[in-house]
Amino acid sequence: MATIEKTQQDTSVLEAVDINHEIVLFNDDVNTFDHVIETLISVCNHTAIQAEQCAILVHYKGKCTVKTGSFEELKPQCTQLLEAGLSAEII
C-alpha cells in the first residue's frame, strides 16, 4: 500500500481553494446608482471609482463580482448588502 505525504504545495492549493468565493451583485429595477455606490463603499470598502465601475457593470451586464475571499469573510458583507436592499449572493 502506498503512503501519501502532505507537501507544502498541497497546503497552498487548499488555502487557495478556501478563498475562492465571490459576492456577485445582480441588477434590479429598484436601487439607484447612488445607493449601490454608497453601499459598496461602506460594506465592501470599495473606492468611489471601484463602486461606480461595479454599478455600471451590474447595470449593463446584469451582474458583477464585487468582492472575493473566504466564505467566512464574505458572509457578513453579503448579509449587509441584502439588508440594504441589493440583490447579491455568494458563489
SESEPA-245633 format. One record per atom (N, C-alpha, C): atom name; y, z, x; residue number from 1; residue in three letters. Coordinates in steps of 0.2 Angstrom, whole numbers, plus 2048, in hexadecimal, padded with zeros to 3 digits. Atoms other than C-alpha are relative to their C-alpha. Layout:
// residues N
+------+-----+-----+-----+-----+------+
: atom :   v :   w :   u : seq : type :
+------+-----+-----+-----+-----+------+
:   CA :   Y :   Z :   X : NUM :  ALA :
...
+------+-----+-----+-----+-----+------+
// end
This chain:
// residues 91
+------+-----+-----+-----+-----+------+
: atom :   v :   w :   u : seq : type :
+------+-----+-----+-----+-----+------+
:    N : 7FA : 800 : 804 :   1 :  MET :
:   CA : 800 : 800 : 800 :   1 :  MET :
:    C : 806 : 800 : 805 :   1 :  MET :
:    N : 7FA : 801 : 7FC :   2 :  ALA :
:   CA : 811 : 7FB : 807 :   2 :  ALA :
:    C : 805 : 806 : 7FE :   2 :  ALA :
:    N : 7FB : 7FB : 801 :   3 :  THR :
:   CA : 81F : 808 : 809 :   3 :  THR :
:    C : 807 : 7FC : 800 :   3 :  THR :
:    N : 7F9 : 803 : 801 :   4 :  ILE :
:   CA : 831 : 804 : 804 :   4 :  ILE :
:    C : 805 : 805 : 803 :   4 :  ILE :
:    N : 7FB : 7FC : 7FD :   5 :  GLU :
:   CA : 83F : 80A : 80F :   5 :  GLU :
:    C : 807 : 7FF : 7FD :   5 :  GLU :
:    N : 7FA : 801 : 803 :   6 :  LYS :
:   CA : 850 : 80D : 807 :   6 :  LYS :
:    C : 805 : 7FE : 806 :   6 :  LYS :
:    N : 7FC : 802 : 7FB :   7 :  THR :
:   CA : 85D : 804 : 812 :   7 :  THR :
:    C : 808 : 801 : 7FE :   7 :  THR :
:    N : 7F9 : 800 : 801 :   8 :  GLN :
:   CA : 870 : 805 : 813 :   8 :  GLN :
:    C : 802 : 7FA : 7FB :   8 :  GLN :
:    N : 7FE : 806 : 804 :   9 :  GLN :
:   CA : 871 : 7F4 : 80B :   9 :  GLN :
:    C : 7FE : 801 : 7F9 :   9 :  GLN :
:    N : 802 : 7FE : 807 :  10 :  ASP :
:   CA : 867 : 7FA : 7FC :  10 :  ASP :
:    C : 805 : 805 : 7FC :  10 :  ASP :
:    N : 7FC : 7FC : 803 :  11 :  THR :
:   CA : 873 : 808 : 7F9 :  11 :  THR :
:    C : 807 : 7FD : 7FF :  11 :  THR :
:    N : 7FA : 804 : 801 :  12 :  SER :
:   CA : 882 : 7FC : 7FB :  12 :  SER :
:    C : 800 : 7FC : 7F9 :  12 :  SER :
:    N : 801 : 804 : 806 :  13 :  VAL :
:   CA : 87B : 7F1 : 7ED :  13 :  VAL :
:    C : 800 : 804 : 7FA :  13 :  VAL :
:    N : 800 : 7FB : 805 :  14 :  LEU :
:   CA : 878 : 800 : 7E2 :  14 :  LEU :
:    C : 807 : 802 : 7FE :  14 :  LEU :
:    N : 7F9 : 7FD : 801 :  15 :  GLU :
:   CA : 88A : 806 : 7E4 :  15 :  GLU :
:    C : 804 : 7FA : 7FD :  15 :  GLU :
:    N : 7FC : 806 : 802 :  16 :  ALA :
:   CA : 891 : 7F4 : 7E1 :  16 :  ALA :
:    C : 7FE : 7FF : 7F8 :  16 :  ALA :
:    N : 802 : 801 : 806 :  17 :  VAL :
:   CA : 887 : 7F3 : 7D1 :  17 :  VAL :
:    C : 803 : 805 : 7FB :  17 :  VAL :
:    N : 7FD : 7FB : 804 :  18 :  ASP :
:   CA : 88E : 803 : 7CA :  18 :  ASP :
:    C : 807 : 7FF : 7FE :  18 :  ASP :
:    N : 7F9 : 801 : 802 :  19 :  ILE :
:   CA : 8A0 : 7FD : 7CB :  19 :  ILE :
:    C : 801 : 7F9 : 7FD :  19 :  ILE :
:    N : 800 : 807 : 803 :  20 :  ASN :
:   CA : 89C : 7EC : 7C3 :  20 :  ASN :
:    C : 801 : 800 : 7F9 :  20 :  ASN :
:    N : 7FE : 801 : 807 :  21 :  HIS :
:   CA : 8A3 : 7F0 : 7B2 :  21 :  HIS :
:    C : 807 : 7FE : 7FF :  21 :  HIS :
:    N : 7FA : 802 : 801 :  22 :  GLU :
:   CA : 8B2 : 7E9 : 7AA :  22 :  GLU :
:    C : 803 : 802 : 7F9 :  22 :  GLU :
:    N : 7FD : 7FF : 807 :  23 :  ILE :
:   CA : 8BE : 7ED : 79C :  23 :  ILE :
:    C : 803 : 7F9 : 7FE :  23 :  ILE :
:    N : 7FE : 806 : 803 :  24 :  VAL :
:   CA : 8C1 : 7DD : 792 :  24 :  VAL :
:    C : 804 : 801 : 7FA :  24 :  VAL :
:    N : 7FB : 800 : 805 :  25 :  LEU :
:   CA : 8D0 : 7DC : 787 :  25 :  LEU :
:    C : 800 : 7FA : 7FC :  25 :  LEU :
:    N : 801 : 806 : 804 :  26 :  PHE :
:   CA : 8CF : 7D0 : 778 :  26 :  PHE :
:    C : 807 : 7FF : 7FC :  26 :  PHE :
:    N : 7FA : 802 : 803 :  27 :  ASN :
:   CA : 8DD : 7C7 : 76F :  27 :  ASN :
:    C : 7FF : 803 : 7F8 :  27 :  ASN :
:    N : 800 : 7FE : 807 :  28 :  ASP :
:   CA : 8E2 : 7CD : 75D :  28 :  ASP :
:    C : 807 : 7FD : 7FE :  28 :  ASP :
:    N : 7F9 : 803 : 803 :  29 :  ASP :
:   CA : 8F0 : 7C8 : 751 :  29 :  ASP :
:    C : 804 : 806 : 7FE :  29 :  ASP :
:    N : 7FD : 7FA : 803 :  30 :  VAL :
:   CA : 8F6 : 7DA : 74F :  30 :  VAL :
:    C : 805 : 802 : 806 :  30 :  VAL :
:    N : 7FC : 7FD : 7FB :  31 :  ASN :
:   CA : 8FD : 7E0 : 760 :  31 :  ASN :
:    C : 805 : 7FB : 803 :  31 :  ASN :
:    N : 7FB : 804 : 7FD :  32 :  THR :
:   CA : 90D : 7DA : 768 :  32 :  THR :
:    C : 7FF : 7FF : 807 :  32 :  THR :
:    N : 800 : 800 : 7F9 :  33 :  PHE :
:   CA : 90F : 7D4 : 77A :  33 :  PHE :
:    C : 802 : 806 : 803 :  33 :  PHE :
:    N : 7FD : 7FA : 7FD :  34 :  ASP :
:   CA : 91A : 7E3 : 77E :  34 :  ASP :
:    C : 7FB : 806 : 7FF :  34 :  ASP :
:    N : 805 : 7FB : 800 :  35 :  HIS :
:   CA : 90D : 7EF : 777 :  35 :  HIS :
:    C : 7FA : 800 : 805 :  35 :  HIS :
:    N : 805 : 802 : 7FB :  36 :  VAL :
:   CA : 8FF : 7E7 : 781 :  36 :  VAL :
:    C : 802 : 802 : 807 :  36 :  VAL :
:    N : 7FE : 7FF : 7F9 :  37 :  ILE :
:   CA : 909 : 7E7 : 791 :  37 :  ILE :
:    C : 801 : 808 : 801 :  37 :  ILE :
:    N : 7FF : 7F9 : 7FF :  38 :  GLU :
:   CA : 90F : 7F9 : 78F :  38 :  GLU :
:    C : 7FA : 804 : 800 :  38 :  GLU :
:    N : 807 : 7FC : 800 :  39 :  THR :
:   CA : 8FD : 7FF : 78B :  39 :  THR :
:    C : 7FD : 7FF : 806 :  39 :  THR :
:    N : 803 : 802 : 7FA :  40 :  LEU :
:   CA : 8F6 : 7F6 : 79A :  40 :  LEU :
:    C : 803 : 804 : 806 :  40 :  LEU :
:    N : 7FD : 7FC : 7FB :  41 :  ILE :
:   CA : 903 : 7FE : 7A5 :  41 :  ILE :
:    C : 7FE : 807 : 800 :  41 :  ILE :
:    N : 801 : 7F8 : 800 :  42 :  SER :
:   CA : 900 : 810 : 79F :  42 :  SER :
:    C : 7F9 : 801 : 800 :  42 :  SER :
:    N : 807 : 7FE : 801 :  43 :  VAL :
:   CA : 8ED : 80F : 79C :  43 :  VAL :
:    C : 7FD : 7FE : 807 :  43 :  VAL :
:    N : 804 : 804 : 7FB :  44 :  CYS :
:   CA : 8E7 : 803 : 7AA :  44 :  CYS :
:    C : 804 : 800 : 807 :  44 :  CYS :
:    N : 7FC : 7FF : 7FA :  45 :  ASN :
:   CA : 8F5 : 807 : 7B7 :  45 :  ASN :
:    C : 802 : 7F9 : 802 :  45 :  ASN :
:    N : 7FE : 807 : 7FE :  46 :  HIS :
:   CA : 8FA : 7F4 : 7B7 :  46 :  HIS :
:    C : 807 : 800 : 802 :  46 :  HIS :
:    N : 7F9 : 802 : 7FF :  47 :  THR :
:   CA : 90A : 7EE : 7BE :  47 :  THR :
:    C : 803 : 7FD : 7FA :  47 :  THR :
:    N : 7FD : 804 : 805 :  48 :  ALA :
:   CA : 916 : 7E6 : 7B2 :  48 :  ALA :
:    C : 7FD : 7F9 : 800 :  48 :  ALA :
:    N : 802 : 807 : 7FF :  49 :  ILE :
:   CA : 911 : 7D5 : 7B9 :  49 :  ILE :
:    C : 7F9 : 7FF : 7FE :  49 :  ILE :
:    N : 807 : 800 : 801 :  50 :  GLN :
:   CA : 8FE : 7D9 : 7B8 :  50 :  GLN :
:    C : 7FF : 800 : 7F8 :  50 :  GLN :
:    N : 801 : 7FF : 807 :  51 :  ALA :
:   CA : 900 : 7DF : 7A6 :  51 :  ALA :
:    C : 802 : 7FA : 7FC :  51 :  ALA :
:    N : 7FE : 806 : 803 :  52 :  GLU :
:   CA : 90A : 7D0 : 7A1 :  52 :  GLU :
:    C : 7FB : 7FA : 801 :  52 :  GLU :
:    N : 805 : 805 : 7FF :  53 :  GLN :
:   CA : 8FE : 7C4 : 7A9 :  53 :  GLN :
:    C : 7F9 : 801 : 7FB :  53 :  GLN :
:    N : 806 : 7FF : 804 :  54 :  CYS :
:   CA : 8EF : 7CC : 7A0 :  54 :  CYS :
:    C : 802 : 7FF : 7F9 :  54 :  CYS :
:    N : 7FF : 802 : 807 :  55 :  ALA :
:   CA : 8F8 : 7CB : 78F :  55 :  ALA :
:    C : 801 : 7F9 : 7FF :  55 :  ALA :
:    N : 7FF : 807 : 800 :  56 :  ILE :
:   CA : 8FC : 7B9 : 792 :  56 :  ILE :
:    C : 7F9 : 7FD : 7FF :  56 :  ILE :
:    N : 807 : 803 : 800 :  57 :  LEU :
:   CA : 8E9 : 7B5 : 796 :  57 :  LEU :
:    C : 7FD : 802 : 7FA :  57 :  LEU :
:    N : 804 : 7FE : 806 :  58 :  VAL :
:   CA : 8E3 : 7BF : 787 :  58 :  VAL :
:    C : 803 : 7FC : 7FA :  58 :  VAL :
:    N : 7FD : 804 : 805 :  59 :  HIS :
:   CA : 8EF : 7B6 : 77C :  59 :  HIS :
:    C : 7FD : 7F8 : 800 :  59 :  HIS :
:    N : 802 : 807 : 800 :  60 :  TYR :
:   CA : 8EA : 7A4 : 782 :  60 :  TYR :
:    C : 7F9 : 7FF : 801 :  60 :  TYR :
:    N : 807 : 801 : 7FF :  61 :  LYS :
:   CA : 8D8 : 7A7 : 787 :  61 :  LYS :
:    C : 7FC : 804 : 7FC :  61 :  LYS :
:    N : 804 : 7FC : 805 :  62 :  GLY :
:   CA : 8D3 : 7B4 : 77A :  62 :  GLY :
:    C : 7FD : 806 : 803 :  62 :  GLY :
:    N : 802 : 7FA : 7FD :  63 :  LYS :
:   CA : 8CE : 7C1 : 787 :  63 :  LYS :
:    C : 801 : 800 : 807 :  63 :  LYS :
:    N : 7FE : 7FF : 7F9 :  64 :  CYS :
:   CA : 8D1 : 7C8 : 798 :  64 :  CYS :
:    C : 7FD : 806 : 803 :  64 :  CYS :
:    N : 802 : 7FA : 7FD :  65 :  THR :
:   CA : 8C9 : 7D4 : 7A4 :  65 :  THR :
:    C : 806 : 804 : 803 :  65 :  THR :
:    N : 7FA : 7FD : 7FE :  66 :  VAL :
:   CA : 8D6 : 7E1 : 7A7 :  66 :  VAL :
:    C : 7FF : 806 : 805 :  66 :  VAL :
:    N : 802 : 7FB : 7FC :  67 :  LYS :
:   CA : 8CD : 7EE : 7B1 :  67 :  LYS :
:    C : 7F9 : 800 : 802 :  67 :  LYS :
:    N : 807 : 7FF : 7FE :  68 :  THR :
:   CA : 8BD : 7F0 : 7BC :  68 :  THR :
:    C : 7FF : 806 : 803 :  68 :  THR :
:    N : 802 : 7F9 : 7FD :  69 :  GLY :
:   CA : 8B4 : 7FF : 7C2 :  69 :  GLY :
:    C : 7F9 : 802 : 7FD :  69 :  GLY :
:    N : 806 : 7FD : 803 :  70 :  SER :
:   CA : 8A6 : 80B : 7BE :  70 :  SER :
:    C : 801 : 801 : 7F8 :  70 :  SER :
:    N : 7FF : 7FF : 807 :  71 :  PHE :
:   CA : 8A2 : 80E : 7AC :  71 :  PHE :
:    C : 803 : 806 : 7FE :  71 :  PHE :
:    N : 7FD : 7FA : 801 :  72 :  GLU :
:   CA : 8A7 : 820 : 7AE :  72 :  GLU :
:    C : 807 : 800 : 800 :  72 :  GLU :
:    N : 7F9 : 801 : 7FF :  73 :  GLU :
:   CA : 8B8 : 81B : 7B4 :  73 :  GLU :
:    C : 803 : 7FC : 7FA :  73 :  GLU :
:    N : 7FD : 804 : 805 :  74 :  LEU :
:   CA : 8BB : 80E : 7A7 :  74 :  LEU :
:    C : 7FF : 802 : 7F8 :  74 :  LEU :
:    N : 801 : 7FE : 807 :  75 :  LYS :
:   CA : 8B5 : 817 : 797 :  75 :  LYS :
:    C : 806 : 803 : 7FD :  75 :  LYS :
:    N : 7FA : 7FD : 803 :  76 :  PRO :
:   CA : 8C4 : 822 : 795 :  76 :  PRO :
:    C : 806 : 7FB : 7FF :  76 :  PRO :
:    N : 7FA : 805 : 801 :  77 :  GLN :
:   CA : 8D0 : 813 : 798 :  77 :  GLN :
:    C : 7FF : 7FC : 7FA :  77 :  GLN :
:    N : 801 : 805 : 805 :  78 :  CYS :
:   CA : 8C7 : 808 : 78C :  78 :  CYS :
:    C : 801 : 804 : 7F9 :  78 :  CYS :
:    N : 7FE : 7FB : 806 :  79 :  THR :
:   CA : 8C8 : 817 : 77F :  79 :  THR :
:    C : 807 : 800 : 7FE :  79 :  THR :
:    N : 7F8 : 800 : 801 :  80 :  GLN :
:   CA : 8DB : 818 : 782 :  80 :  GLN :
:    C : 802 : 7F9 : 7FD :  80 :  GLN :
:    N : 7FD : 807 : 803 :  81 :  LEU :
:   CA : 8DD : 805 : 77F :  81 :  LEU :
:    C : 7FE : 7FF : 7F9 :  81 :  LEU :
:    N : 802 : 800 : 807 :  82 :  LEU :
:   CA : 8D3 : 806 : 76F :  82 :  LEU :
:    C : 804 : 805 : 7FC :  82 :  LEU :
:    N : 7FC : 7FC : 804 :  83 :  GLU :
:   CA : 8DD : 815 : 769 :  83 :  GLU :
:    C : 807 : 7FD : 7FF :  83 :  GLU :
:    N : 7F9 : 803 : 801 :  84 :  ALA :
:   CA : 8ED : 80B : 76C :  84 :  ALA :
:    C : 800 : 7FA : 7FC :  84 :  ALA :
:    N : 801 : 805 : 805 :  85 :  GLY :
:   CA : 8E6 : 7FE : 760 :  85 :  GLY :
:    C : 7FE : 7F9 : 803 :  85 :  GLY :
:    N : 802 : 806 : 7FD :  86 :  LEU :
:   CA : 8E1 : 7F1 : 76D :  86 :  LEU :
:    C : 7F8 : 7FF : 7FF :  86 :  LEU :
:    N : 807 : 802 : 801 :  87 :  SER :
:   CA : 8D0 : 7E8 : 76C :  87 :  SER :
:    C : 7FD : 7FF : 807 :  87 :  SER :
:    N : 803 : 800 : 7F9 :  88 :  ALA :
:   CA : 8C6 : 7EC : 77C :  88 :  ALA :
:    C : 7F9 : 802 : 800 :  88 :  ALA :
:    N : 807 : 7FD : 7FF :  89 :  GLU :
:   CA : 8B4 : 7EF : 782 :  89 :  GLU :
:    C : 7FE : 800 : 807 :  89 :  GLU :
:    N : 803 : 800 : 7F9 :  90 :  ILE :
:   CA : 8AB : 7F3 : 792 :  90 :  ILE :
:    C : 7FA : 7FC : 800 :  90 :  ILE :
:    N : 806 : 804 : 7FF :  91 :  ILE :
:   CA : 89F : 7E6 : 798 :  91 :  ILE :
:    C : 7FD : 801 : 807 :  91 :  ILE :
+------+-----+-----+-----+-----+------+
// end
